[in-house]
Amino acid sequence: MWKVPIGQVNAMIHLNVKYWLNPPYYVKNSRWQNNTLRINTIPAGQYFEVRMAVPKGYFAANPKNGTIIKKKALPVIGANQREHQTELNSKNILYSLLGSVLILALSIPIYLKYGREPKNRL
């Protein structure tokens, strides 16, 4: 969370990597320009994540501020991202259905009062 209102974040990340932007609906635009990732995004106070898979060769053999884990992480990250996207898609479908049900629920009383032909009373 941002402690002060910032309007938006403009980031320039210069790497040749695979990346994911979470959540994707906060991204105004993103593009690679000469090996630089340019991202324009997010309203103030919202969570946003740039997840990257960076080749091990970009780091020192014995980094001071990190640990090298000898494991292929790209398949794990890819699976996590697919799961995250599936969850977002499910929520979008649920919200669309709830919106449709709400509109229908509001429309039925209006139809019952004003939308039918009046009964002939003889």
Secondary structure, DSSP 8 states (H G I E B T S, - for coil): --SS--S-EEEEEE---EEEEESGGGEEEEEEETTEEEEEE--TT---EEEEE--GGGS-SS-TT-----S--HHHHHHHHHHHHHHHHHHHHHHHHHHHHHHHHHHHHHIIIIIS------
